């Protein structure tokens, strides 16, 4: 079983830790959501990683981007060094 380098939250109480977790999550999505570009890319990169025809890293990047699509970007962390 292939493990993702970092697990990430999918929904309120679920986490994605393996390629199987990610695949099952994508299969359970409504068809309308699967047609969104972020999810199409995530599904394609995940399938390529599973088949060995694409790098796993692409799926690891695409899945969190799809999960967080439409959410506001987090506020930048202020620097610790005082301004001169």
CORFEN-V980851 format. One record per run of one state. SS is the DSSP state (2 for helix, 1 for strand, 0 for the rest). FROM is the first residue (numbers start at 1). TO is the last residue. If there is no record, write none. Layout:
<<SS/FROM/TO> <SS/FROM/TO>>
This chain:
<<0/1/2> <1/3/11> <0/12/13> <1/14/18> <2/19/27> <0/28/30> <2/31/34> <0/35/36> <2/37/51> <0/52/55> <2/56/67> <0/68/84>>
